[in-house]
Amino acid sequence: MNTTSPVDCKSWPQLQHHAESWREARLKDLFANDVARSIQFVAEGAGLRYDYSRQLMGAITLRLLANLATERGLPEWRDALLSGEPINSSEKRAAWHTALRAGKDSPPEVLQTLDRMKGLVSRIRSEKKFKRVVNLGTGGSDLGPRLLADALGDSTLDVRFAASVDPHDLGRALEGAEPQSTLFIVVSKTFTTQETMANAAAARRWGAKAFYAVASNVEEAKKFGASEILPMWDWVGGRFSVWSAVGLAAACAIGFEKFEQFLAGGRELDLHFASAGIEKNLPALMALIGVWNTSFLGRATHAVLPYSNALRLLPAYLQQLEMESNGKRVDRAGNEVTYSTGPVLWGAEGTPSQHSFHQLLHQGTGVVPCDFIDIASNDVLSANLRAQADALAFGSEDGQYPGSRPSSIVFLEKLDARNLGRLLALYEHKVFVQGIIWNLNSFDQPGVELGKVLAKKILSGGK
Ligand code: F6P
């Protein structure tokens, strides 16, 4: 498999040269000169639609980017990812999150764990012994289940989350709760994460008796004394783990049936990713357009704007997924790269975002490529979204709005568990493809360690 530098690919200097001709391009002219643009630059797959017609690119750009993906060996890497080969080279592990949602093709231990989760969730939701469920976890052990619960949770159970080492976070999650009717789910792959362990200890001090654990480090979870311990596997990275027992609190919030639909949606996207040609492949397209904007047009940040209150936590989820995966300055071999990699990802729910930072999106000195997420079932939201995308792209006659600011739109027919599964899997594979192009290992996170070591030292009185 190709682990050389992308700059050695034939298409890399071609793209650099090609990018020069796009510096002054105007989206308004592109649409005026090509009536088919709004149809041509749209791809569909796994029930999602991706409109990238408002990106500063053309058919030749797409061809060159697809050539780059082929030269980087994307099809081979994709097969290796999907078949569970140890592509996380630094940790010598697979990144086999797709096996968590493969239906009957999932490994037996996954199916057994899903079965256990089903039993636990239906008991917790029907028995009413617990009035409150509190997820204690951070990073990948928090952001995914929190997003799912916030987006799709019903009123059957009060499910809360505490992720910070600041006691106020847990305090808020426990407001109005009683120890005897509160279940804590302590989620930590390593079961050593400071924030999570501190919150679990605080929950004990508060008088809690009911603890479940989700962990890969089963020994530590046993020592802690959880009554149920569900597995995490080392072949699943934290930020890719919402599909596993890490999603237990989310499944409590939304019901197991919806959790299964979420898995099924992810699976549909996997099958699309596995089979569609590069120029019709949604995650590949998204990834390549991101590479184009970042490495060739020099855009340093990327905004994600879901026009859906239910998806208000999506930007935070994607921040970990994208920036912990591809926020890297050395390649697979540890050599410093000479090109820009993962951009800063930021964003917020529209329409409130329009009354906040859209000023900068329209008229700031930096250009920020945007992903708009459109839930087609709400006309008012869709109209606002479309207005923003058009204003960014086409600007205004009087020149106050410069236009030619790129964006894409991801369309979901409606917000449900299946579509949320499709959407998260879409971004997961996008991140993977970008890692392949940039020659990064997207599945480790060495950059988070130094801070942990220093904080410990400072706490113990060291300088
Ligand atoms: O410190 C970063 C990190 O390791 C993330 O990658 C992970 O999602 C998070 O911490 C939580 O880790 P754990 O599940 O082991 O508590």
Residues whose N, C-alpha, C, O or C-beta is under 5 A from the ligand:
A	BS01	F6P	T138 G139 G140 S141 V187 S188 K189 T190 F191 T193 G238 R239 Q445 V448
